[in-house]
């Protein structure tokens, strides 16, 4: 799978409304057949930083995502609400779901 984590520095005046601002993009991406997950979290240390954890089945699914109409729309709609360019980590990993964190195993 293609595993991506991105940090979005959102303008302070847009931070509280970010879930609504990114809602159409989020819903459309989650509906893609190759999307495994697409989940937002808000930083505990910085209320203007949102972290996106996303995964796509394979290269084909990731390509379909970045060439979709909703991705192009997000490229126009989201940047006015950002304080800086998002930072990203992107890896291909040999699995298709989350693994258990064995060090904190619950019996």
WOPE-V818667 format. One record per residue. N is the residue number from 0. RES is the residue in three letters. SS is DSSP state (A for helix, B for strand, O for the rest). PSI is psi in radians with two decimals (NA if undefined). D_FIRST is the distance of its C-alpha to the first C-alpha in whole Angstrom. Layout:
n:N res:RES ss:SS psi:PSI d_first:D_FIRST
n:N res:RES ss:SS psi:PSI d_first:D_FIRST
This chain:
n:0 res:UNK ss:O psi:2.78 d_first:0
n:1 res:UNK ss:B psi:2.06 d_first:4
n:2 res:UNK ss:B psi:2.20 d_first:6
n:3 res:UNK ss:B psi:2.38 d_first:10
n:4 res:UNK ss:B psi:2.28 d_first:13
n:5 res:UNK ss:B psi:2.47 d_first:16
n:6 res:UNK ss:B psi:2.18 d_first:20
n:7 res:UNK ss:B psi:1.93 d_first:22
n:8 res:UNK ss:B psi:1.84 d_first:26
n:9 res:UNK ss:B psi:2.48 d_first:28
n:10 res:UNK ss:O psi:2.45 d_first:31
n:11 res:UNK ss:A psi:-0.67 d_first:34
n:12 res:UNK ss:A psi:-0.24 d_first:35
n:13 res:UNK ss:A psi:-0.17 d_first:32
n:14 res:UNK ss:A psi:-0.83 d_first:30
n:15 res:UNK ss:O psi:-0.43 d_first:31
n:16 res:UNK ss:O psi:0.04 d_first:31
n:17 res:UNK ss:A psi:-0.74 d_first:27
n:18 res:UNK ss:A psi:-0.66 d_first:26
n:19 res:UNK ss:A psi:-0.70 d_first:28
n:20 res:UNK ss:A psi:-0.71 d_first:27
n:21 res:UNK ss:O psi:0.06 d_first:24
n:22 res:UNK ss:A psi:-0.86 d_first:24
n:23 res:UNK ss:A psi:-0.76 d_first:24
n:24 res:UNK ss:A psi:-0.77 d_first:21
n:25 res:UNK ss:A psi:-0.85 d_first:19
n:26 res:UNK ss:A psi:-0.73 d_first:20
n:27 res:UNK ss:A psi:-0.70 d_first:19
n:28 res:UNK ss:A psi:-0.77 d_first:16
n:29 res:UNK ss:A psi:-0.44 d_first:15
n:30 res:UNK ss:O psi:-0.16 d_first:17
n:31 res:UNK ss:O psi:2.40 d_first:14
n:32 res:UNK ss:O psi:-0.52 d_first:13
n:33 res:UNK ss:O psi:0.02 d_first:10
n:34 res:UNK ss:B psi:2.15 d_first:10
n:35 res:UNK ss:B psi:-0.70 d_first:9
n:36 res:UNK ss:B psi:2.79 d_first:11
n:37 res:UNK ss:B psi:1.59 d_first:13
n:38 res:UNK ss:B psi:2.28 d_first:16
n:39 res:UNK ss:B psi:2.53 d_first:19
n:40 res:UNK ss:B psi:2.68 d_first:21
n:41 res:UNK ss:B psi:2.35 d_first:24
n:42 res:UNK ss:O psi:2.43 d_first:25
n:43 res:UNK ss:O psi:-0.47 d_first:28
n:44 res:UNK ss:O psi:-0.54 d_first:30
n:45 res:UNK ss:O psi:1.82 d_first:29
n:46 res:UNK ss:O psi:-0.09 d_first:30
n:47 res:UNK ss:O psi:0.06 d_first:29
n:48 res:UNK ss:B psi:2.22 d_first:25
n:49 res:UNK ss:B psi:2.43 d_first:23
n:50 res:UNK ss:B psi:2.24 d_first:19
n:51 res:UNK ss:B psi:2.17 d_first:16
n:52 res:UNK ss:B psi:2.08 d_first:13
n:53 res:UNK ss:B psi:2.73 d_first:10
n:54 res:UNK ss:B psi:2.51 d_first:7
n:55 res:UNK ss:B psi:2.56 d_first:6
n:56 res:UNK ss:O psi:-0.78 d_first:5
n:57 res:UNK ss:O psi:-3.08 d_first:5
n:58 res:UNK ss:A psi:-0.67 d_first:8
n:59 res:UNK ss:A psi:-0.75 d_first:10
n:60 res:UNK ss:A psi:-0.68 d_first:9
n:61 res:UNK ss:A psi:-0.69 d_first:9
n:62 res:UNK ss:A psi:-0.73 d_first:12
n:63 res:UNK ss:A psi:-0.65 d_first:14
n:64 res:UNK ss:A psi:-0.90 d_first:13
n:65 res:UNK ss:A psi:-0.11 d_first:15
n:66 res:UNK ss:O psi:0.14 d_first:18
n:67 res:UNK ss:O psi:2.75 d_first:19
n:68 res:UNK ss:A psi:-0.69 d_first:22
n:69 res:UNK ss:A psi:-0.48 d_first:21
n:70 res:UNK ss:A psi:-0.78 d_first:19
n:71 res:UNK ss:A psi:-0.70 d_first:22
n:72 res:UNK ss:A psi:-0.74 d_first:25
n:73 res:UNK ss:A psi:-0.60 d_first:23
n:74 res:UNK ss:A psi:-0.43 d_first:23
n:75 res:UNK ss:A psi:-0.68 d_first:27
n:76 res:UNK ss:A psi:-0.57 d_first:27
n:77 res:UNK ss:O psi:-0.72 d_first:26
n:78 res:UNK ss:A psi:-0.61 d_first:27
n:79 res:UNK ss:A psi:-0.31 d_first:31
n:80 res:UNK ss:A psi:-0.01 d_first:30
n:81 res:UNK ss:B psi:2.54 d_first:28
n:82 res:UNK ss:O psi:-0.38 d_first:30
n:83 res:UNK ss:O psi:2.97 d_first:28
n:84 res:UNK ss:O psi:2.29 d_first:25
n:85 res:UNK ss:O psi:2.65 d_first:22
n:86 res:UNK ss:B psi:2.57 d_first:20
n:87 res:UNK ss:B psi:2.59 d_first:16
n:88 res:UNK ss:B psi:2.27 d_first:14
n:89 res:UNK ss:B psi:2.10 d_first:10
n:90 res:UNK ss:B psi:2.62 d_first:8
n:91 res:UNK ss:B psi:2.20 d_first:6
n:92 res:UNK ss:O psi:2.54 d_first:5
n:93 res:UNK ss:O psi:1.04 d_first:6
n:94 res:UNK ss:O psi:3.00 d_first:6
n:95 res:UNK ss:O psi:0.26 d_first:6
n:96 res:UNK ss:O psi:3.07 d_first:8
n:97 res:UNK ss:O psi:2.55 d_first:11
n:98 res:UNK ss:O psi:2.77 d_first:13
n:99 res:UNK ss:O psi:2.54 d_first:17
n:100 res:UNK ss:O psi:1.59 d_first:18
n:101 res:UNK ss:A psi:-0.52 d_first:21
n:102 res:UNK ss:A psi:-0.30 d_first:23
n:103 res:UNK ss:A psi:0.58 d_first:24
n:104 res:UNK ss:O psi:2.32 d_first:24
n:105 res:UNK ss:O psi:2.18 d_first:26
n:106 res:UNK ss:O psi:NA d_first:28
